[in-house]
Amino acid sequence: MPPGPLSPNYFLSISEQLGFSIDKNEQDALMPMVNQLLSSFKNLDPISSSQRSSKSLSSAPFVDHYNAFITQFDPTPTTAVSGILDGVRVAVKDNVAIKGYPLTAGSAILSNCTPAQNAILVDKLLTAGSTIVGKTNMDEFAFGPTGETSYFGPTLNPINPDYTPGGSSSGSGASIAANLADVAIGTDTGGSVRIPASFCGIIGLKPTQGAISTHGVVELSRSLDTVGLLGSNFDLLRKTLGVLLDEKRLPSPKSQVNFGTLEIGLPDSLYQSPVLPEVSKPILDIVDNLNENGANVTTIDFPKSELSSPIWMAISMGEIYQYFSQEILSQSSDTSLLSGASLDKLDLLSPSLKQYLLAGSQIMSYQDGAVYHKALAKKDQVRDSIDNLFDNLDILITPTTPTTAFEFGTFSRNTSPPINYNTHPFNLSGHPAISIPCGNANGLPIGLQIVGSYGDEYFLLDLAESLFEYFKN
């Protein structure tokens, strides 16, 4: 059996343990959602096999119409050096530590956290001569797909401000779409770089998991977190990727991109409902064109989200609960990245984060975490099954998201198509993936996702650029 539904008494005791209070009305609203989440873990049975204050934390050196930034820098952090990224404006998601500046992760409880050290990736950016223009808005603790759960107010989509920009790297996506930055740093645990790229009509790269250091980055899920890049210029993304990669890899020559020799796989379930026809059709048209010009296109069996989504949720919810408990509630170390957390503001956590923490507490306590450990084992199975596809294929092509952007206030986890339907499987497997714009539906961008073998980041960038030019002409 999966973890049973929470009783009212257990619900209240766990919320008190987590440090936030819940009144009767909030309990009545949250209990059905938490219990619905827990019921989704039947495939992991261990016995069987609202808008808030958008006030910035600092003075604003440039106009930010879309609430893309939580903190703007004036002057910018600098190491007074020159390098390959001279003159490149970089925006950094606000779950990445920058020495001497607030590290909020979109949450009120971290608004007084000021790291004493830079994240490793920040030191690399500064050493390469980049200009860091600010820290971008995001869903609270990076757990959200729309950009609506930040304590500092929702990020607006520059394509149409009535629509969500996608999350959790909402501000990073909006900063590129609004031309407030040249490159933006995001994190991608279930699609949080690729979703804003799709919704905002820009490029979003999730590298191979572990390719870029996460030291100095607030965790959502240590087993799934991946630092990624957003931009609108392929050359700048290549340069920035080269600066950030822990294992240096040489760019693949563009001349190696030959559509006529490509072996392309189309994962069947990632084109089916809930993926809307108006989203999938332009991508299938592009693939048909490639097929007519020599590429070998094969439709392949692919696990349905109903099987992989509970694995992703069990891992991510269990690990955010564990991280939250150890790094925030215990306050065991003055040198912890989150040692300045304001425990008196726990009641200000978003309802969705409270929901995930309550579910995570049950995941990690039920039969000594048996559901969590079963999910980790199944994650390895997903990884292997996806990796085996690349024995005979060069790339996979899918829609990035099942729909275009949502109007604000219309997304519901209970009734809306799951935004990370097509992205989370490749967080479970760790494969690199890139989203590029490939058209519009009702005036909103459509994203095309390309997935490659481990370590193929440069090949994906080269292929995506060639494909982008190919279908633009």
C-alpha positions as CSV (number, residue, x, y, z in Angstrom):
1,M,0.0,0.0,0.0
2,P,1.1,3.6,-0.6
3,P,1.4,6.0,2.4
4,G,-2.1,6.3,3.9
5,P,-4.1,9.6,4.0
6,L,-3.1,12.0,6.7
7,S,-5.5,12.3,9.6
8,P,-6.3,15.8,10.9
9,N,-4.3,15.2,14.0
10,Y,-1.3,13.9,12.2
11,F,-1.6,16.8,9.7
12,L,-1.5,19.3,12.5
13,S,1.4,17.6,14.3
14,I,3.6,17.5,11.2
15,S,2.8,21.1,10.4
16,E,3.9,22.1,13.9
17,Q,7.0,20.0,13.5
18,L,7.8,21.9,10.3
19,G,7.3,25.2,12.2
20,F,4.3,26.7,10.5
21,S,0.7,27.0,11.8
22,I,-2.4,26.0,9.8
23,D,-5.9,27.2,10.7
24,K,-9.0,25.2,10.0
25,N,-9.7,26.8,6.6
26,E,-6.2,26.2,5.4
27,Q,-6.2,22.6,6.7
28,D,-9.5,21.9,4.9
29,A,-7.9,23.3,1.7
30,L,-4.6,21.5,2.0
31,M,-5.6,18.1,3.3
32,P,-7.3,16.9,0.0
33,M,-4.3,18.1,-2.1
34,V,-1.7,16.4,0.2
35,N,-3.7,13.2,0.3
36,Q,-4.1,13.2,-3.4
37,L,-0.3,13.5,-3.8
38,L,0.2,10.6,-1.5
39,S,-2.3,8.4,-3.3
40,S,-0.2,8.8,-6.5
41,F,2.6,6.7,-5.1
42,K,0.7,3.4,-5.5
43,N,3.2,2.4,-8.2
44,L,6.0,2.8,-5.6
45,D,4.5,0.5,-3.0
46,P,7.5,-0.7,-1.0
47,I,5.8,-4.0,-0.1
48,S,5.2,-4.9,-3.7
49,S,7.8,-4.6,-6.4
50,S,-1.7,34.6,-4.3
51,Q,0.3,37.5,-5.4
52,R,2.5,38.9,-2.7
53,S,4.8,41.9,-2.1
54,S,6.9,42.5,-5.2
55,K,9.2,45.1,-3.5
56,S,12.8,44.6,-4.5
57,L,15.5,44.2,-1.9
58,S,17.8,46.8,-3.5
59,S,17.6,49.9,-5.6
60,A,16.8,49.3,-9.3
61,P,19.4,50.4,-11.8
62,F,17.1,49.4,-14.8
63,V,13.4,49.2,-15.3
64,D,12.0,45.7,-14.7
65,H,8.4,45.7,-16.0
66,Y,8.0,41.9,-15.5
67,N,9.2,41.4,-11.9
68,A,12.0,39.3,-13.4
69,F,14.5,40.3,-10.7
70,I,14.4,40.1,-6.9
71,T,17.7,41.9,-6.5
72,Q,19.4,44.2,-9.1
73,F,23.0,45.0,-8.8
74,D,24.3,48.6,-8.9
75,P,27.3,48.4,-9.0
76,T,27.6,44.8,-10.1
77,P,29.7,42.2,-8.3
78,T,33.0,42.1,-10.1
79,T,36.5,40.7,-9.8
80,A,37.9,43.4,-12.1
81,V,39.2,40.9,-14.7
82,S,38.7,40.4,-18.4
83,G,37.9,37.2,-20.1
84,I,35.8,35.4,-22.7
85,L,32.5,36.8,-21.2
86,D,33.6,40.4,-21.3
87,G,30.5,42.6,-21.7
88,V,28.1,39.7,-21.3
89,R,25.2,40.5,-19.0
90,V,24.4,37.5,-16.9
91,A,21.3,37.1,-14.7
92,V,21.5,34.5,-11.9
93,K,18.6,32.7,-10.3
94,D,18.1,33.6,-6.7
95,N,18.8,30.2,-5.4
96,V,22.5,30.7,-6.3
97,A,24.8,32.2,-3.7
98,I,26.5,35.5,-4.4
99,K,28.7,36.8,-1.6
100,G,27.2,39.8,0.3
101,Y,23.8,39.7,-1.4
102,P,20.5,38.2,-0.3
103,L,19.9,34.6,-1.2
104,T,16.1,34.2,-1.0
105,A,15.1,31.3,-3.3
106,G,11.9,33.2,-3.7
107,S,11.0,32.7,0.0
108,A,10.3,35.1,2.8
109,I,12.1,32.9,5.3
110,L,15.4,33.3,3.4
111,S,15.2,37.1,2.8
112,N,17.8,37.7,5.5
113,C,20.2,35.1,4.3
114,T,23.5,36.7,3.0
115,P,26.1,34.2,1.9
116,A,29.7,34.7,2.9
117,Q,31.0,32.9,-0.3
118,N,30.1,32.8,-3.9
119,A,28.7,29.6,-5.5
120,I,31.4,28.0,-7.6
121,L,29.6,28.8,-10.8
122,V,29.5,32.5,-9.8
123,D,33.2,32.6,-9.3
124,K,33.6,31.1,-12.8
125,L,31.3,33.7,-14.3
126,L,33.2,36.6,-12.7
127,T,36.6,35.2,-13.5
128,A,35.5,35.1,-17.2
129,G,34.7,38.8,-17.0
130,S,30.9,38.6,-17.1
131,T,28.7,41.4,-15.7
132,I,26.2,39.9,-13.3
133,V,23.2,42.3,-13.5
134,G,21.0,40.7,-10.7
135,K,19.3,37.8,-9.1
136,T,16.2,36.5,-10.7
137,N,12.7,35.8,-9.4
138,M,11.6,32.2,-9.0
139,D,9.0,29.9,-7.6
140,E,9.6,29.4,-3.9
141,F,12.4,26.9,-3.3
142,A,12.2,26.1,-7.0
143,F,9.1,24.0,-6.5
144,G,6.7,25.3,-9.1
145,P,6.1,25.3,-12.9
146,T,4.5,28.6,-13.5
147,G,6.4,31.4,-11.7
148,E,3.4,32.3,-9.5
149,T,4.6,31.1,-6.0
150,S,7.4,33.6,-5.2
151,Y,7.0,35.6,-2.0
152,F,8.1,38.6,-4.1
153,G,5.2,38.3,-6.5
154,P,4.8,36.5,-9.8
155,T,7.0,37.0,-12.7
156,L,5.2,38.2,-15.9
157,N,5.8,36.8,-19.3
158,P,7.3,39.4,-21.7
159,I,5.5,37.8,-24.6
160,N,2.1,38.5,-23.0
161,P,2.1,39.7,-19.4
162,D,-1.3,38.1,-18.8
163,Y,0.3,34.7,-19.1
164,T,2.8,32.8,-16.9
165,P,6.4,32.7,-18.0
166,G,6.9,29.1,-16.7
167,G,8.9,28.1,-13.7
168,S,10.7,27.6,-11.6
169,S,13.3,29.7,-13.3
170,S,10.7,32.3,-14.2
171,G,12.8,35.4,-13.8
172,S,15.7,33.9,-15.7
173,G,13.4,33.2,-18.6
174,A,11.7,36.6,-18.5
175,S,15.1,38.4,-18.2
176,I,16.1,37.0,-21.5
177,A,12.8,37.5,-23.3
178,A,12.8,41.1,-22.1
179,N,16.4,41.7,-23.1
180,L,17.5,42.5,-19.6
181,A,20.3,39.9,-19.8
182,D,22.2,38.1,-22.5
183,V,22.5,34.8,-20.6
184,A,20.6,33.6,-17.5
185,I,21.4,30.9,-15.0
186,G,18.6,28.7,-14.0
187,T,18.2,25.3,-12.3
188,D,16.3,22.4,-13.7
189,T,15.0,19.7,-11.4
190,G,11.9,18.7,-13.4
191,G,12.0,21.1,-16.4
192,S,12.6,24.4,-14.7
193,V,14.9,25.8,-17.4
194,R,13.2,24.2,-20.4
195,I,9.6,25.2,-19.3
196,P,10.4,29.0,-19.1
197,A,12.3,28.6,-22.4
198,S,9.2,27.1,-24.0
199,F,6.7,29.6,-22.6
200,C,8.9,32.7,-23.2
201,G,10.1,31.7,-26.7
202,I,13.8,31.5,-26.0
203,I,16.6,28.8,-25.7
204,G,16.9,26.7,-22.6
205,L,19.7,24.1,-22.0
206,K,19.7,21.5,-19.3
207,P,23.1,19.9,-19.4
208,T,24.0,16.4,-18.3
209,Q,23.3,16.1,-14.6
210,G,26.4,17.0,-12.7
211,A,28.1,18.8,-15.6
212,I,27.9,22.1,-13.8
213,S,28.7,22.4,-10.0
214,T,25.7,22.9,-7.7
215,H,28.0,23.9,-4.8
216,G,26.5,27.1,-3.3
217,V,23.0,26.4,-4.8
218,V,20.0,26.0,-2.6
219,E,18.8,22.4,-3.0
220,L,15.4,21.2,-4.2
221,S,16.4,17.6,-4.9
222,R,20.0,16.6,-4.6
223,S,19.3,13.5,-6.8
224,L,17.8,15.6,-9.7
225,D,19.0,19.2,-9.5
226,T,20.9,20.5,-12.6
227,V,22.2,23.9,-13.3
228,G,21.2,25.1,-16.8
229,L,21.4,28.1,-19.1
230,L,18.8,30.3,-20.9
231,G,19.5,32.7,-23.7
232,S,18.7,33.9,-27.2
233,N,22.2,33.6,-28.7
234,F,23.8,30.3,-29.4
235,D,27.4,31.5,-29.4
236,L,27.0,33.2,-26.0
237,L,25.5,30.0,-24.6
238,R,28.4,28.0,-25.9
239,K,30.9,30.4,-24.3
240,T,29.1,30.4,-21.0
241,L,28.7,26.6,-21.0
242,G,32.5,26.3,-21.6
243,V,33.2,28.6,-18.6
244,L,30.9,26.6,-16.3
245,L,31.5,23.0,-17.2
246,D,33.4,21.1,-14.5
247,E,34.7,18.6,-17.0
248,K,36.0,20.6,-19.9
249,R,34.7,19.3,-23.2
250,L,35.6,20.6,-26.7
251,P,32.8,22.1,-28.8
252,S,31.8,19.8,-31.6
253,P,32.4,21.4,-35.1
254,K,29.2,22.6,-36.7
255,S,30.1,20.9,-39.8
256,Q,29.3,17.6,-38.1
257,V,25.6,18.5,-38.1
258,N,24.1,16.6,-41.0
259,F,20.4,16.2,-41.0
260,G,20.6,13.6,-43.7
261,T,22.4,11.1,-41.4
262,L,20.5,11.7,-38.2
263,E,18.8,8.9,-36.4
264,I,15.8,10.6,-34.7
265,G,13.5,9.0,-32.2
266,L,10.0,10.2,-31.4
267,P,8.8,9.0,-28.0
268,D,5.2,8.0,-28.6
269,S,3.7,8.9,-25.2
270,L,5.3,12.4,-25.3
271,Y,3.1,13.3,-28.3
272,Q,-0.1,12.0,-26.8
273,S,-2.7,13.5,-24.4
274,P,-2.2,15.8,-22.5
275,V,0.0,17.2,-25.3
276,L,-2.3,19.5,-27.3
277,P,-2.5,19.0,-31.1
278,E,-1.7,22.6,-31.8
279,V,1.6,22.1,-29.9
280,S,2.6,18.8,-31.4
281,K,1.6,19.5,-35.0
282,P,4.3,22.1,-35.8
283,I,7.0,19.8,-34.3
284,L,5.8,16.8,-36.3
285,D,5.8,19.0,-39.5
286,I,9.4,19.8,-38.8
287,V,10.3,16.2,-38.3
288,D,8.4,15.2,-41.4
289,N,10.5,17.7,-43.3
290,L,13.7,16.3,-41.9
291,N,12.6,12.8,-42.8
292,E,12.0,13.9,-46.4
293,N,15.5,15.3,-46.5
294,G,17.2,12.1,-45.4
295,A,16.9,11.8,-41.7
296,N,15.7,8.5,-40.4
297,V,12.8,9.0,-38.0
298,T,11.5,6.3,-35.8
299,T,8.5,6.3,-33.4
300,I,9.6,4.6,-30.2
301,D,7.9,3.2,-27.1
302,F,8.4,5.4,-24.1
303,P,7.2,5.2,-20.5
304,K,4.0,7.1,-19.8
305,S,4.1,9.9,-17.3
306,E,1.7,7.9,-15.1
307,L,4.6,5.6,-14.3
308,S,7.5,8.1,-14.1
309,S,5.8,11.1,-12.5
310,P,5.3,9.4,-9.1
311,I,8.9,8.4,-9.1
312,W,9.9,12.1,-9.7
313,M,7.5,13.4,-7.1
314,A,8.5,10.9,-4.4
315,I,12.2,11.8,-4.8
316,S,11.8,15.5,-5.1
317,M,9.3,15.9,-2.3
318,G,11.2,13.6,0.0
319,E,14.5,15.4,-0.6
320,I,13.1,18.9,-0.2
321,Y,11.5,17.9,3.1
322,Q,14.8,16.4,4.2
323,Y,16.8,19.4,3.1
324,F,14.3,21.8,4.7
325,S,14.4,20.0,8.0
326,Q,18.2,19.7,8.2
327,E,19.3,23.0,6.8
328,I,16.5,25.4,7.9
329,L,14.6,24.0,10.9
330,S,17.6,22.5,12.7
331,Q,19.9,25.6,12.2
332,S,22.7,23.2,13.3
333,S,25.5,25.2,11.6
334,D,26.4,28.9,11.5
335,T,28.2,28.3,8.3
336,S,25.3,26.6,6.5
337,L,24.2,28.3,3.3
338,L,20.8,28.9,4.9
339,S,22.0,29.7,8.4
340,G,20.2,33.1,8.4
341,A,16.8,31.7,7.7
342,S,14.0,33.5,9.5
343,L,12.0,30.8,11.4
344,D,9.5,33.4,12.5
345,K,8.3,33.7,8.9
346,L,7.5,30.0,8.3
347,D,3.8,30.9,8.2
348,L,4.5,32.9,5.0
349,L,5.5,29.8,3.0
350,S,3.3,29.4,0.0
351,P,0.4,26.8,0.3
352,S,2.0,24.7,-2.5
353,L,5.3,24.4,-0.6
354,K,3.5,23.6,2.6
355,Q,1.7,20.9,0.7
356,Y,4.9,19.4,-0.7
357,L,6.7,19.5,2.7
358,L,3.7,17.7,4.4
359,A,3.7,15.0,1.7
360,G,7.5,14.8,1.9
361,S,7.4,14.2,5.6
362,Q,5.1,11.2,5.1
363,I,7.3,9.8,2.2
364,M,10.4,9.9,4.3
365,S,8.8,8.5,7.5
366,Y,6.6,5.8,6.0
367,Q,8.3,2.4,6.7
368,D,11.6,4.2,7.2
369,G,11.5,5.9,3.8
370,A,10.8,2.7,1.9
371,V,8.7,4.6,-0.8
372,Y,11.6,7.0,-1.3
373,H,14.2,4.2,-1.7
374,K,11.9,2.3,-4.1
375,A,11.6,5.5,-6.1
376,L,15.4,5.8,-6.3
377,A,15.7,2.3,-7.5
378,K,13.0,2.9,-10.2
379,K,14.8,6.1,-11.2
380,D,17.8,3.9,-12.1
381,Q,15.6,1.7,-14.2
382,V,14.2,4.8,-16.0
383,R,17.8,6.0,-16.6
384,D,18.9,2.8,-18.1
385,S,15.8,2.4,-20.3
386,I,16.2,5.9,-21.8
387,D,20.0,5.5,-22.1
388,N,19.6,2.3,-24.1
389,L,17.6,4.3,-26.7
390,F,20.8,6.0,-27.7
391,D,22.4,2.8,-28.8
392,N,20.5,3.2,-32.1
393,L,19.5,6.9,-32.0
394,D,21.3,10.2,-32.1
395,I,18.6,12.3,-30.6
396,L,15.0,12.4,-29.4
397,I,12.6,15.1,-30.4
398,T,9.5,16.0,-28.4
399,P,7.4,19.0,-27.6
400,T,8.9,20.7,-24.6
401,T,5.6,21.4,-22.8
402,P,2.1,19.9,-23.4
403,T,0.6,23.4,-23.8
404,T,1.6,26.9,-24.4
405,A,1.7,29.3,-21.4
406,F,-1.2,29.5,-19.0
407,E,-3.2,32.6,-18.1
408,F,-2.4,33.7,-14.6
409,G,-4.6,32.0,-12.0
410,T,-5.8,29.2,-14.4
411,F,-3.2,26.5,-13.7
412,S,-4.3,23.8,-11.3
413,R,-2.3,20.7,-10.4
414,N,-5.6,18.8,-10.1
415,T,-7.1,19.7,-13.4
416,S,-4.5,21.2,-15.8
417,P,-2.2,19.3,-18.0
418,P,1.1,18.6,-16.1
419,I,3.5,21.2,-17.3
420,N,6.6,19.0,-16.8
421,Y,5.0,16.0,-18.5
422,N,7.7,15.9,-21.3
423,T,10.6,17.3,-19.3
424,H,10.8,15.4,-16.0
425,P,11.8,12.0,-17.5
426,F,15.1,13.4,-18.6
427,N,15.7,14.7,-15.0
428,L,15.2,11.1,-13.9
429,S,17.6,9.9,-16.5
430,G,20.1,12.8,-16.3
431,H,20.4,13.2,-20.1
432,P,21.1,16.7,-21.6
433,A,18.1,18.4,-23.3
434,I,17.5,21.7,-25.0
435,S,14.3,23.7,-25.8
436,I,14.1,26.0,-28.7
437,P,11.2,28.0,-30.1
438,C,9.6,26.5,-33.1
439,G,6.4,28.5,-33.8
440,N,3.3,29.9,-32.1
441,A,-0.2,28.9,-31.2
442,N,-2.7,31.7,-30.5
443,G,0.2,34.1,-30.3
444,L,2.1,32.1,-27.6
445,P,5.5,30.4,-28.2
446,I,5.8,26.6,-28.7
447,G,9.0,24.8,-27.6
448,L,10.7,21.9,-29.3
449,Q,12.8,19.7,-27.1
450,I,15.9,17.8,-28.3
451,V,17.5,15.2,-26.0
452,G,20.9,13.7,-26.5
453,S,23.4,11.3,-25.1
454,Y,25.4,12.1,-21.9
455,G,28.0,14.8,-22.5
456,D,26.4,15.9,-25.8
457,E,25.7,19.6,-24.7
458,Y,27.8,21.1,-27.5
459,F,26.3,18.8,-30.1
460,L,22.8,19.8,-28.9
461,L,23.6,23.5,-29.2
462,D,25.0,23.0,-32.7
463,L,22.1,20.9,-33.8
464,A,19.6,23.2,-32.2
465,E,21.1,26.2,-34.0
466,S,21.2,24.4,-37.3
467,L,17.6,23.2,-36.8
468,F,16.5,26.7,-35.7
469,E,17.9,28.2,-38.9
470,Y,16.6,25.3,-41.0
471,F,12.9,25.7,-40.1
472,K,13.1,29.5,-39.9
473,N,14.0,29.7,-43.6
